[in-house]
Amino acid sequence: MKALMKYSLIITALAFIMLTGCEKDFDEINTNPNQSLDAATPALLSQAIRDFGFNDFDVWYIGRQSGLAAQHISQRNYTSEDRYSFRVNVTDGFFRNNYIWMTNLQKIVDLNTDPLTKEYYGALYGDNQMQIAVAEIMKCWVFQLLTDYFGDIPYSEALNVLKFPQPKYDSQKDVYDGLIATLNNAQTALQNSTTGGFATGDLFFKGDLDQWIKFANSLRLRVALRASNADPAYLAEALDAIADGVMESNDDNAMCAFSTSGAPNEAPWYNGLYVGGRNDFTFTYRFIELLRGNDHLTFVNPFNGLVDPRYEVFTTYDPATSAARFGVPYGMTDNQTQQWWGVSARRFNIYSTNPVFVRANFPSTFLDYSTVCFMASEVNNWDATWFENGVVSSLEKWEADPIQSAAYVTAIMAKFNDAGTTDEMKKEMVITQKYIHLLTQSQEAWFEYRRTGYPKSMVKPGEVTINIGGDDVYFTPVSGSESGSDVVARFKYPSSEFTLNKENVDAAVARMGEDTHRQRVWWAGGGTQ
């Protein structure tokens, strides 16, 4: 962690970083010696949101990590990553850089807490507690992302580099309890604010504190619902978050907007595919079959016979006029993938089809109304109205055809409300719809699969992913990267931590069980799968 602390101090002082590297290798940091040492808190906020919105949703951290783990996408090159041999420098960078980018948020807190600066910053940018609350809400989003990736993480001693150069790892339960307490406090602080929000720099809500309150409560709902998998007592907190006021429409979505080609305005997948020239990615076979309303091998589609209107949005193919198109079967070797790619003329290529999410102006979504609706449906015993609102708002957010969408929603709700539909069947429908919606938020889709076991379209180790020339092809993780009986349960801790913060990371590993892809986190039940 000493290297992390060095980087953190640089950012705290300068409030700006430029990270370079061919493959997310951010070991060299360029700084401008002529830049002002005064940190404007609106600029710190906008830089942090942009850092997370661009990097945590790009072709590295989604494309070669959670997008593969969630099986939204496959690669047709470098498929060892699809089989859990993840690039160490990418996973290490994900851990390290999210802490680095959080230092901008921590600087907002520090400047509005320090008796020597708080009056000055409160006069310039809004009352101190408002600025602190906004920064803390954003930190909660990042800390949840990190703990759900790795398990136990530095939390209570993180970001205080002078006092804790080698921070301890907190248990995931303690992290979750801390997030809930912080979000409750932030909501109260915003409700009691004596000024408006940030006049500039707020890339989410343009200073609207009501929307920040909804974001805080919606995030608290997500934290509490996920924790309830370990302890149902957290459901009371989830219900309380809904009662306090969560997102009410797509207008409340927390999104980092991008506009057009050219740094820093272009969206991350546009940058990766068309600027970086990455042509590796395509949809998985089963994800496409899920959208097309088909069963596949052992997978029984809960929406069998219904073509999802988002299919056309995601792929740019009109199912009424185009021949059927297929994704790449997940979990094949490079040779198997190339063999399949060569003989299958009707396979998707995201690079050439140019779907909406790889365009230069596509926003990164941190949390949205549709996800809130699906969570509220679950918390309220699979409530039909919340579920329908989730499907409708997802179709609207993805700009699916209105006529097709209306017919699809009618058919979905007929299945959901049928007298023979059990609660478990409703659960599968809700979580599967959430999974479809969360394309480009694949980290959340992966977390939710680990929590619920849905959707059933996911290929597990040892299962047949496709038949090529009469031969079954099995999904087999790379030796040494095995995940046990299910999909990857977590990412391994950064190799640098075992050098620079060994005592604390070793304690975390001992507490959790082991540092492997088969080790489940606290809210997923712990133990190995």
C-alpha positions as CSV (number, residue, x, y, z in Angstrom):
1,M,0.0,0.0,0.0
2,K,3.0,2.3,0.2
3,A,2.9,2.9,-3.5
4,L,-0.8,3.6,-3.2
5,M,-0.1,6.2,-0.5
6,K,2.5,7.9,-2.6
7,Y,0.0,8.3,-5.5
8,S,-2.7,9.4,-3.1
9,L,-0.6,12.2,-1.8
10,I,0.2,13.4,-5.3
11,I,-3.5,13.5,-6.2
12,T,-4.6,15.1,-2.9
13,A,-2.1,17.9,-3.5
14,L,-2.8,18.5,-7.2
15,A,-6.5,17.4,-7.5
16,F,-5.8,16.1,-11.0
17,I,-4.1,13.0,-12.4
18,M,-3.3,11.8,-15.8
19,L,-2.8,8.0,-15.9
20,T,-1.0,6.3,-18.7
21,G,-0.4,2.8,-19.7
22,C,-0.9,0.3,-22.6
23,E,-3.0,-2.1,-20.6
24,K,-4.2,-0.3,-17.6
25,D,-0.6,-0.1,-16.3
26,F,-0.8,3.1,-14.3
27,D,2.5,2.9,-12.6
28,E,3.6,6.2,-14.1
29,I,1.7,9.4,-13.2
30,N,2.2,12.6,-15.0
31,T,1.6,15.9,-13.1
32,N,1.7,19.5,-14.1
33,P,4.3,21.4,-12.0
34,N,2.6,24.7,-13.0
35,Q,-0.8,23.7,-11.8
36,S,-2.4,25.5,-8.9
37,L,-2.2,23.8,-5.5
38,D,-5.6,25.2,-4.5
39,A,-8.3,22.5,-5.0
40,A,-11.7,23.7,-6.1
41,T,-14.1,21.2,-4.6
42,P,-16.5,21.3,-7.6
43,A,-13.6,20.4,-9.8
44,L,-12.6,17.6,-7.4
45,L,-16.1,16.2,-7.6
46,S,-16.4,16.3,-11.4
47,Q,-12.9,14.8,-11.8
48,A,-13.8,11.9,-9.5
49,I,-17.2,11.2,-11.2
50,R,-15.5,11.3,-14.6
51,D,-12.6,9.0,-13.4
52,F,-15.1,6.4,-12.2
53,G,-17.5,6.9,-15.1
54,F,-14.9,6.5,-17.8
55,N,-12.6,3.8,-16.2
56,D,-14.9,1.6,-14.2
57,F,-17.1,1.1,-17.2
58,D,-14.5,0.6,-20.0
59,V,-13.3,-2.3,-22.1
60,W,-10.8,-3.2,-19.4
61,Y,-12.7,-3.2,-16.1
62,I,-16.1,-4.2,-17.7
63,G,-14.8,-5.8,-20.9
64,R,-12.1,-8.0,-19.3
65,Q,-13.5,-8.4,-15.8
66,S,-17.1,-8.1,-14.8
67,G,-18.6,-8.3,-18.3
68,L,-17.0,-11.7,-18.7
69,A,-17.9,-12.8,-15.2
70,A,-21.5,-11.8,-15.8
71,Q,-21.4,-13.5,-19.2
72,H,-22.9,-10.6,-21.0
73,I,-20.0,-10.7,-23.4
74,S,-17.3,-13.1,-24.6
75,Q,-14.0,-12.4,-26.4
76,R,-13.0,-13.9,-29.6
77,N,-9.3,-13.3,-28.8
78,Y,-7.6,-13.9,-25.5
79,T,-10.3,-16.2,-24.3
80,S,-8.3,-17.4,-21.3
81,E,-9.8,-14.4,-19.5
82,D,-13.3,-15.8,-20.2
83,R,-12.0,-18.8,-18.3
84,Y,-10.9,-16.7,-15.4
85,S,-7.2,-16.2,-16.1
86,F,-7.6,-12.5,-15.6
87,R,-4.7,-10.2,-16.3
88,V,-3.0,-9.4,-13.0
89,N,-2.1,-5.8,-14.0
90,V,-5.8,-5.2,-14.8
91,T,-7.2,-6.5,-11.6
92,D,-4.4,-4.9,-9.6
93,G,-5.1,-1.6,-11.3
94,F,-8.8,-1.8,-10.6
95,F,-8.1,-2.1,-6.9
96,R,-5.4,0.5,-6.8
97,N,-6.9,3.1,-9.0
98,N,-10.3,3.2,-7.4
99,Y,-8.6,4.1,-4.1
100,I,-6.5,6.7,-6.0
101,W,-9.6,8.3,-7.6
102,M,-11.4,8.3,-4.2
103,T,-8.7,10.7,-2.9
104,N,-10.4,13.5,-4.8
105,L,-13.6,12.8,-2.8
106,Q,-11.7,12.5,0.5
107,K,-10.0,15.9,-0.2
108,I,-13.5,17.4,-0.4
109,V,-14.2,16.0,3.0
110,D,-10.9,17.1,4.4
111,L,-11.2,20.7,3.1
112,N,-14.7,21.0,4.6
113,T,-13.6,19.5,8.0
114,D,-10.3,21.2,8.6
115,P,-10.8,24.3,10.8
116,L,-8.2,26.2,8.7
117,T,-10.1,25.7,5.5
118,K,-13.7,24.9,6.1
119,E,-15.0,28.4,6.4
120,Y,-13.3,29.4,3.2
121,Y,-14.7,26.4,1.2
122,G,-18.1,26.8,2.8
123,A,-18.4,30.4,1.6
124,L,-17.3,29.5,-1.9
125,Y,-19.1,26.3,-2.7
126,G,-22.0,25.7,-0.3
127,D,-22.3,24.6,3.3
128,N,-19.7,22.2,4.6
129,Q,-22.0,19.4,5.5
130,M,-23.6,19.4,2.0
131,Q,-20.2,19.1,0.3
132,I,-19.1,16.3,2.7
133,A,-22.4,14.4,2.2
134,V,-22.1,14.4,-1.6
135,A,-18.5,13.2,-1.4
136,E,-19.4,10.5,1.1
137,I,-22.3,9.2,-1.0
138,M,-19.9,8.9,-4.0
139,K,-17.3,7.1,-1.7
140,C,-20.0,4.7,-0.7
141,W,-20.7,3.8,-4.3
142,V,-17.0,3.0,-4.8
143,F,-16.5,1.1,-1.5
144,Q,-19.4,-1.1,-2.3
145,L,-18.0,-1.8,-5.8
146,L,-14.6,-2.8,-4.3
147,T,-15.9,-4.9,-1.4
148,D,-18.3,-6.8,-3.8
149,Y,-15.3,-7.5,-6.1
150,F,-12.8,-8.6,-3.5
151,G,-14.6,-9.2,-0.1
152,D,-12.8,-7.7,2.9
153,I,-11.1,-4.4,2.0
154,P,-9.4,-1.4,3.5
155,Y,-12.2,0.8,4.6
156,S,-12.1,2.5,8.1
157,E,-8.4,3.3,7.7
158,A,-8.4,3.8,4.0
159,L,-7.6,7.3,2.4
160,N,-5.9,8.6,5.5
161,V,-2.5,8.1,4.1
162,L,-0.5,9.9,6.8
163,K,-2.0,8.1,9.7
164,F,-2.5,4.7,8.1
165,P,0.1,4.1,5.4
166,Q,-0.8,0.4,5.7
167,P,-4.5,0.3,6.4
168,K,-6.2,-2.7,7.9
169,Y,-8.8,-4.7,6.0
170,D,-12.3,-4.5,7.4
171,S,-14.7,-7.4,7.2
172,Q,-17.3,-7.0,4.5
173,K,-20.1,-6.9,7.1
174,D,-18.3,-4.0,8.8
175,V,-18.0,-2.3,5.5
176,Y,-21.6,-2.7,4.7
177,D,-22.7,-1.5,8.2
178,G,-20.5,1.5,7.7
179,L,-22.0,2.3,4.3
180,I,-25.5,2.2,5.6
181,A,-24.6,4.5,8.5
182,T,-22.8,6.9,6.2
183,L,-25.7,7.0,3.7
184,N,-28.2,7.7,6.5
185,N,-26.0,10.5,7.8
186,A,-25.6,12.0,4.3
187,Q,-29.3,12.0,3.7
188,T,-29.9,13.9,6.9
189,A,-27.1,16.4,6.1
190,L,-28.6,17.1,2.7
191,Q,-32.0,17.6,4.1
192,N,-30.6,20.1,6.6
193,S,-28.5,21.9,4.1
194,T,-28.6,25.7,4.4
195,T,-27.5,26.2,0.8
196,G,-28.2,24.5,-2.5
197,G,-25.9,21.9,-4.0
198,F,-22.8,22.4,-6.1
199,A,-23.5,25.2,-8.6
200,T,-20.9,23.7,-10.9
201,G,-19.0,20.4,-11.1
202,D,-22.0,18.1,-10.3
203,L,-22.0,15.9,-13.4
204,F,-25.0,13.8,-12.0
205,F,-27.7,16.2,-10.9
206,K,-26.4,19.8,-11.5
207,G,-26.7,20.6,-7.8
208,D,-30.2,19.3,-7.2
209,L,-30.0,18.0,-3.6
210,D,-33.4,16.3,-3.8
211,Q,-31.9,14.0,-6.5
212,W,-28.8,13.4,-4.4
213,I,-31.1,12.4,-1.5
214,K,-32.8,9.9,-3.8
215,F,-29.5,8.6,-5.0
216,A,-28.3,8.1,-1.4
217,N,-31.5,6.3,-0.4
218,S,-31.4,4.1,-3.6
219,L,-27.8,3.2,-2.9
220,R,-28.8,2.4,0.7
221,L,-31.6,0.2,-0.6
222,R,-29.0,-1.7,-2.8
223,V,-26.6,-2.1,0.1
224,A,-29.3,-3.3,2.5
225,L,-30.9,-5.7,0.0
226,R,-27.6,-7.3,-0.8
227,A,-26.7,-7.6,2.9
228,S,-30.1,-9.2,3.6
229,N,-28.8,-12.3,1.8
230,A,-26.6,-12.9,4.8
231,D,-29.1,-11.6,7.4
232,P,-32.8,-10.9,6.6
233,A,-32.8,-8.3,9.4
234,Y,-31.3,-5.9,6.8
235,L,-34.6,-5.9,4.9
236,A,-36.0,-3.4,7.5
237,E,-33.3,-1.0,6.3
238,A,-34.2,-1.6,2.7
239,L,-37.8,-0.8,3.4
240,D,-36.8,2.3,5.3
241,A,-34.7,3.5,2.4
242,I,-37.7,3.2,0.1
243,A,-39.9,5.0,2.6
244,D,-37.3,7.9,2.8
245,G,-37.5,8.4,-1.0
246,V,-35.7,6.6,-3.8
247,M,-35.5,7.4,-7.5
248,E,-38.9,8.0,-9.0
249,S,-38.2,8.0,-12.8
250,N,-35.4,7.9,-15.3
251,D,-34.9,11.6,-14.7
252,D,-33.3,10.6,-11.4
253,N,-30.7,8.3,-12.9
254,A,-27.2,8.8,-11.7
255,M,-25.3,8.9,-14.9
256,C,-22.0,10.4,-16.1
257,A,-22.7,11.9,-19.5
258,F,-20.4,11.9,-22.5
259,S,-20.9,13.9,-25.7
260,T,-18.7,13.4,-28.7
261,S,-15.5,11.8,-30.0
262,G,-12.3,13.2,-28.6
263,A,-10.9,13.1,-25.0
264,P,-12.2,13.7,-22.4
265,N,-15.7,13.8,-23.9
266,E,-16.0,10.4,-25.5
267,A,-17.6,7.4,-23.8
268,P,-15.4,4.6,-22.6
269,W,-16.5,1.8,-25.0
270,Y,-16.3,4.1,-28.0
271,N,-12.7,5.0,-26.8
272,G,-11.8,1.3,-26.4
273,L,-13.3,0.0,-29.7
274,Y,-12.8,2.9,-32.2
275,V,-9.9,4.8,-30.7
276,G,-8.1,1.9,-29.1
277,G,-9.0,-0.4,-32.0
278,R,-10.2,-3.3,-29.8
279,N,-12.2,-5.7,-31.9
280,D,-12.2,-8.6,-29.4
281,F,-15.7,-8.4,-27.9
282,T,-19.1,-10.0,-28.8
283,F,-22.2,-11.0,-26.9
284,T,-22.4,-14.5,-25.4
285,Y,-24.5,-17.1,-27.2
286,R,-26.8,-17.6,-24.2
287,F,-27.3,-13.8,-23.6
288,I,-28.6,-13.5,-27.2
289,E,-30.8,-16.5,-26.8
290,L,-32.2,-15.0,-23.7
291,L,-33.1,-11.8,-25.6
292,R,-34.5,-13.8,-28.5
293,G,-36.8,-15.7,-26.2
294,N,-35.2,-19.1,-26.8
295,D,-34.1,-22.0,-24.5
296,H,-30.6,-23.3,-25.0
297,L,-29.2,-26.7,-23.9
298,T,-30.0,-26.9,-20.1
299,F,-31.3,-23.3,-19.9
300,V,-35.1,-22.9,-19.8
301,N,-35.9,-19.3,-20.7
302,P,-38.5,-17.7,-18.3
303,F,-39.6,-15.5,-21.2
304,N,-39.7,-18.3,-23.8
305,G,-41.3,-17.2,-27.1
306,L,-41.0,-13.5,-26.4
307,V,-38.4,-11.5,-28.4
308,D,-37.1,-8.7,-26.2
309,P,-37.3,-5.2,-27.8
310,R,-33.8,-4.5,-26.4
311,Y,-32.4,-7.2,-28.7
312,E,-32.6,-4.8,-31.6
313,V,-31.2,-2.0,-29.5
314,F,-28.2,-4.0,-28.3
315,T,-27.4,-5.6,-31.6
316,T,-28.8,-3.2,-34.3
317,Y,-30.5,-6.2,-36.0
318,D,-34.2,-6.2,-36.7
319,P,-35.5,-9.7,-35.9
320,A,-38.5,-9.2,-38.2
321,T,-36.3,-8.7,-41.3
322,S,-32.8,-10.1,-40.4
323,A,-31.6,-13.6,-40.3
324,A,-31.0,-15.0,-36.7
325,R,-27.7,-13.9,-35.3
326,F,-25.7,-15.7,-32.6
327,G,-23.4,-14.7,-29.8
328,V,-20.1,-16.6,-29.1
329,P,-20.5,-19.6,-26.8
330,Y,-18.9,-18.7,-23.5
331,G,-15.9,-20.4,-22.0
332,M,-14.2,-21.9,-25.1
333,T,-10.5,-22.0,-25.7
334,D,-8.9,-19.8,-28.3
335,N,-8.8,-22.6,-30.8
336,Q,-12.4,-23.6,-30.2
337,T,-13.5,-20.0,-30.5
338,Q,-11.6,-19.4,-33.7
339,Q,-13.1,-22.7,-35.1
340,W,-16.6,-21.6,-34.2
341,W,-16.1,-18.1,-35.5
342,G,-14.8,-19.4,-38.8
343,V,-17.8,-21.6,-39.5
344,S,-20.6,-19.5,-38.0
345,A,-21.5,-16.9,-40.6
346,R,-24.3,-15.4,-38.5
347,R,-22.3,-14.3,-35.4
348,F,-22.3,-10.9,-33.8
349,N,-19.4,-8.5,-34.0
350,I,-20.0,-5.6,-31.6
351,Y,-17.3,-3.5,-33.4
352,S,-19.0,-3.7,-36.8
353,T,-22.6,-3.5,-35.7
354,N,-22.1,-0.2,-33.6
355,P,-24.9,-0.7,-31.0
356,V,-25.9,2.3,-28.9
357,F,-23.6,1.5,-26.0
358,V,-20.4,1.8,-28.0
359,R,-21.3,5.3,-29.4
360,A,-19.3,8.4,-28.3
361,N,-22.2,9.9,-26.4
362,F,-23.3,6.9,-24.4
363,P,-23.5,7.7,-20.6
364,S,-22.1,5.5,-17.8
365,T,-24.8,4.6,-15.3
366,F,-23.9,4.4,-11.6
367,L,-27.5,3.5,-10.4
368,D,-30.8,4.0,-12.1
369,Y,-34.6,3.9,-11.6
370,S,-35.1,0.6,-13.3
371,T,-32.7,-1.1,-10.9
372,V,-34.5,0.5,-8.0
373,C,-37.8,-0.8,-9.2
374,F,-36.6,-4.4,-9.5
375,M,-35.1,-4.1,-5.9
376,A,-38.3,-2.6,-4.6
377,S,-40.4,-5.4,-6.2
378,E,-38.2,-7.9,-4.4
379,V,-38.3,-6.2,-1.0
380,N,-42.1,-6.0,-1.3
381,N,-42.5,-9.7,-1.9
382,W,-42.2,-9.6,-5.7
383,D,-44.7,-6.7,-6.1
384,A,-46.1,-6.6,-9.7
385,T,-46.4,-2.9,-10.0
386,W,-42.8,-2.3,-9.1
387,F,-41.7,-5.0,-11.5
388,E,-43.7,-3.6,-14.3
389,N,-42.3,-0.1,-13.7
390,G,-38.9,-1.6,-13.8
391,V,-39.4,-3.3,-17.2
392,V,-41.2,-0.2,-18.7
393,S,-38.5,2.2,-17.5
394,S,-35.7,-0.1,-18.8
395,L,-37.3,-0.3,-22.2
396,E,-37.6,3.5,-22.2
397,K,-34.0,4.1,-21.0
398,W,-32.7,1.8,-23.7
399,E,-35.0,3.6,-26.2
400,A,-36.6,0.4,-27.4
401,D,-39.4,0.6,-30.0
402,P,-42.6,1.8,-28.1
403,I,-45.0,-0.4,-30.0
404,Q,-42.9,-3.5,-29.5
405,S,-42.3,-2.6,-25.9
406,A,-46.0,-2.2,-25.1
407,A,-46.7,-5.7,-26.4
408,Y,-43.7,-7.2,-24.6
409,V,-44.7,-5.7,-21.3
410,T,-48.3,-7.0,-21.7
411,A,-47.0,-10.5,-22.4
412,I,-44.4,-10.3,-19.5
413,M,-47.0,-9.2,-17.0
414,A,-49.4,-11.9,-18.1
415,K,-46.8,-14.5,-17.3
416,F,-45.9,-12.8,-14.0
417,N,-49.5,-12.5,-12.8
418,D,-50.7,-15.9,-13.9
419,A,-52.3,-17.9,-11.1
420,G,-49.8,-20.7,-11.6
421,T,-46.7,-18.5,-11.2
422,T,-45.0,-19.2,-7.9
423,D,-42.9,-16.8,-5.9
424,E,-39.7,-18.5,-7.1
425,M,-40.8,-18.1,-10.7
426,K,-41.5,-14.4,-10.0
427,K,-38.0,-14.1,-8.5
428,E,-36.5,-15.6,-11.6
429,M,-38.4,-13.2,-13.8
430,V,-37.5,-10.1,-11.8
431,I,-33.8,-10.9,-11.5
432,T,-33.5,-12.0,-15.1
433,Q,-35.1,-8.7,-16.3
434,K,-32.6,-6.9,-14.0
435,Y,-29.8,-8.9,-15.6
436,I,-30.8,-7.9,-19.1
437,H,-31.2,-4.3,-18.1
438,L,-27.8,-4.2,-16.5
439,L,-25.9,-4.6,-19.7
440,T,-23.0,-2.1,-19.4
441,Q,-23.4,-2.3,-15.6
442,S,-22.1,-5.8,-15.7
443,Q,-20.5,-5.6,-12.3
444,E,-24.0,-5.3,-10.8
445,A,-25.3,-8.2,-12.9
446,W,-22.4,-10.4,-11.7
447,F,-23.0,-9.4,-8.1
448,E,-26.7,-10.1,-8.4
449,Y,-26.1,-13.5,-9.9
450,R,-23.8,-14.4,-7.0
451,R,-26.5,-13.3,-4.6
452,T,-29.5,-15.0,-6.3
453,G,-28.4,-17.7,-8.7
454,Y,-30.3,-16.0,-11.5
455,P,-30.4,-15.9,-14.5
456,K,-30.2,-19.6,-15.3
457,S,-28.6,-18.8,-18.6
458,M,-25.2,-18.6,-17.0
459,V,-22.8,-21.4,-18.0
460,K,-21.1,-23.0,-15.0
461,P,-17.8,-24.9,-15.0
462,G,-18.2,-28.4,-16.3
463,E,-21.3,-27.6,-18.3
464,V,-21.7,-27.9,-22.1
465,T,-21.5,-24.4,-23.7
466,I,-21.9,-25.5,-27.4
467,N,-21.7,-28.5,-29.7
468,I,-19.2,-28.2,-32.5
469,G,-19.3,-30.8,-35.3
470,G,-21.1,-33.3,-33.0
471,D,-18.7,-32.8,-30.1
472,D,-19.8,-31.2,-26.9
473,V,-17.6,-28.3,-25.7
474,Y,-17.4,-27.8,-21.9
475,F,-16.6,-24.7,-20.0
476,T,-13.4,-25.3,-18.1
477,P,-11.6,-22.6,-16.3
478,V,-7.8,-22.3,-16.8
479,S,-5.8,-24.4,-14.4
480,G,-5.0,-22.4,-11.3
481,S,-8.0,-20.1,-11.9
482,E,-10.7,-22.5,-11.0
483,S,-13.9,-21.2,-9.4
484,G,-15.4,-24.4,-8.0
485,S,-18.9,-25.4,-8.9
486,D,-20.1,-22.0,-10.0
487,V,-19.0,-18.8,-11.9
488,V,-16.1,-16.8,-10.4
489,A,-17.1,-15.8,-6.9
490,R,-14.7,-12.9,-6.4
491,F,-11.5,-11.5,-7.8
492,K,-8.1,-12.2,-6.1
493,Y,-6.4,-9.5,-4.1
494,P,-3.7,-7.5,-5.9
495,S,-0.3,-9.1,-6.0
496,S,1.2,-5.8,-4.8
497,E,-0.7,-6.0,-1.5
498,F,1.1,-9.1,-0.5
499,T,4.3,-7.2,-0.8
500,L,3.4,-3.8,0.5
501,N,0.6,-4.5,3.0
502,K,1.2,-8.2,3.6
503,E,0.2,-8.4,7.3
504,N,-3.2,-6.9,6.7
505,V,-4.1,-8.7,3.5
506,D,-2.9,-12.0,5.0
507,A,-5.3,-11.4,7.9
508,A,-8.1,-10.7,5.5
509,V,-7.4,-13.9,3.6
510,A,-7.3,-15.9,6.8
511,R,-10.6,-14.4,7.9
512,M,-12.4,-15.0,4.6
513,G,-10.9,-18.5,4.0
514,E,-8.7,-18.3,0.9
515,D,-7.7,-15.9,-1.8
516,T,-9.2,-17.7,-4.8
517,H,-12.0,-17.4,-7.4
518,R,-14.1,-19.9,-5.5
519,Q,-14.1,-18.1,-2.2
520,R,-17.6,-16.6,-1.6
521,V,-17.9,-13.2,0.1
522,W,-19.9,-12.6,3.3
523,W,-23.3,-11.7,1.7
524,A,-23.0,-14.7,-0.7
525,G,-22.7,-17.1,2.3
526,G,-18.9,-17.3,2.8
527,G,-17.0,-20.5,2.4
528,T,-16.0,-22.0,-1.0
529,Q,-18.2,-23.1,-3.8
